[in-house]
């Protein structure tokens, strides 16, 4: 009687060893795929961050581009597999019913199409007007360069890039104001002699040139004095 026990025990040990190896392999594969997903998510986040900065820099430089934002910013969702129907549809009955229903819908569709052009012609002007208003609103929005220049013109003392960024962020919360982009904009103004840069220790401050600040009020006041 003890003789059949040995092969059974050996076979069971082989199954246990195989299952253990397969389980370890499964766990390692899960860890590998998880690491790959994490790396891809980090790359996607870095690309989205760079995209935001590049768009802000284009806006600061006054460049108009047709390149838009990506369609989605979230991780792609893998769709679940479709369930296959276990019963085949009756194609003969379905075709016959579709033919009858199609014949019934044909007269109704013809009648509806006759009345449809009037409705469409009445709706088109409103759509065009709304699109025109929307385009006009987008065109009237000042650029980042104009906002920076107006802010410096309103200040009596030089301002750092961080101070300009904080002030514009509070004044325009709907726009993504970043210190790095503001600093780039200020440096571009300095390069075009539209702003002046000064250093106080390790800090850099910006201001508009004295000659570029108009003073119409003083000119008008000085004219009557000259006449007298």
QUIURFEN-V784952 format. One record per residue. RES is the residue in one letter. SS is DSSP state (alpha for helix, beta for strand, coil for the rest). PHI is phi in whole degrees, 0 to 359 (NA if undefined). Layout:
<<RES;SS;PHI> <RES;SS;PHI>>
This chain:
<<X;coil;NA> <X;coil;289> <X;alpha;293> <X;alpha;295> <X;alpha;291> <X;alpha;297> <X;alpha;298> <X;alpha;297> <X;alpha;295> <X;alpha;295> <X;alpha;295> <X;alpha;296> <X;alpha;295> <X;alpha;295> <X;alpha;298> <X;alpha;297> <X;alpha;295> <X;alpha;295> <X;alpha;297> <X;alpha;297> <X;alpha;296> <X;alpha;296> <X;alpha;294> <X;alpha;297> <X;alpha;297> <X;alpha;298> <X;alpha;296> <X;alpha;295> <X;alpha;296> <X;alpha;298> <X;alpha;295> <X;alpha;296> <X;alpha;294> <X;alpha;298> <X;alpha;295> <X;alpha;295> <X;alpha;297> <X;alpha;296> <X;alpha;295> <X;alpha;294> <X;alpha;295> <X;alpha;294> <X;alpha;297> <X;alpha;296> <X;alpha;297> <X;alpha;295> <X;alpha;295> <X;alpha;295> <X;alpha;295> <X;alpha;297> <X;alpha;298> <X;alpha;297> <X;alpha;293> <X;alpha;295> <X;alpha;296> <X;alpha;294> <X;alpha;292> <X;alpha;299> <X;alpha;295> <X;alpha;294> <X;alpha;277> <X;coil;74> <X;coil;268> <X;coil;260> <X;coil;228> <X;coil;266> <X;coil;283> <X;coil;261> <X;coil;287> <X;coil;300> <X;coil;300> <X;coil;223> <X;coil;248> <X;coil;261> <X;coil;294> <X;coil;296> <X;coil;255> <X;coil;279> <X;coil;291> <X;coil;287> <X;coil;297> <X;coil;285> <X;coil;275> <X;coil;274> <X;coil;285> <X;coil;275> <X;coil;245> <X;coil;280> <X;coil;289> <X;coil;279> <X;alpha;292> <X;alpha;294> <X;alpha;295> <X;alpha;296> <X;alpha;295> <X;alpha;294> <X;alpha;293> <X;alpha;294> <X;alpha;295> <X;alpha;295> <X;alpha;294> <X;alpha;294> <X;alpha;295> <X;alpha;291> <X;alpha;284> <X;alpha;301> <X;alpha;299> <X;alpha;295> <X;alpha;294> <X;alpha;298> <X;alpha;294> <X;alpha;291> <X;alpha;292> <X;alpha;293> <X;alpha;272> <X;alpha;288> <X;alpha;302> <X;alpha;297> <X;alpha;293> <X;alpha;294> <X;alpha;295> <X;alpha;283> <X;alpha;272> <X;alpha;299> <X;alpha;301> <X;alpha;295> <X;alpha;295> <X;alpha;295> <X;alpha;296> <X;alpha;295> <X;alpha;294> <X;alpha;294> <X;alpha;296> <X;alpha;295> <X;alpha;295> <X;alpha;294> <X;alpha;295> <X;alpha;290> <X;alpha;289> <X;coil;286> <X;coil;289> <X;coil;291> <X;coil;281> <X;alpha;293> <X;alpha;298> <X;alpha;294> <X;alpha;297> <X;alpha;295> <X;alpha;294> <X;alpha;296> <X;alpha;295> <X;alpha;295> <X;alpha;294> <X;alpha;276> <X;coil;263> <X;coil;265> <X;coil;231> <X;coil;300> <X;beta;232> <X;coil;278> <X;alpha;297> <X;alpha;293> <X;alpha;292> <X;alpha;295> <X;alpha;297> <X;alpha;295> <X;alpha;293> <X;alpha;290> <X;alpha;295> <X;alpha;286> <X;alpha;285> <X;coil;227> <X;coil;293> <X;coil;284> <X;coil;255> <X;coil;275> <X;coil;267> <X;coil;239> <X;alpha;299> <X;alpha;297> <X;alpha;291> <X;alpha;298> <X;alpha;297> <X;alpha;296> <X;alpha;297> <X;alpha;296> <X;alpha;294> <X;alpha;294> <X;alpha;295> <X;alpha;295> <X;alpha;296> <X;coil;264> <X;coil;60> <X;coil;263> <X;coil;206> <X;beta;242> <X;beta;241> <X;beta;222> <X;beta;242> <X;beta;233> <X;coil;73> <X;coil;264> <X;beta;262> <X;beta;245> <X;beta;236> <X;beta;230> <X;beta;204> <X;coil;280> <X;coil;299> <X;alpha;297> <X;alpha;289> <X;alpha;276> <X;coil;270> <X;coil;290> <X;coil;226> <X;alpha;294> <X;alpha;296> <X;alpha;293> <X;alpha;295> <X;alpha;292> <X;alpha;288> <X;alpha;283> <X;alpha;295> <X;alpha;298> <X;alpha;295> <X;alpha;292> <X;alpha;293> <X;coil;291>>
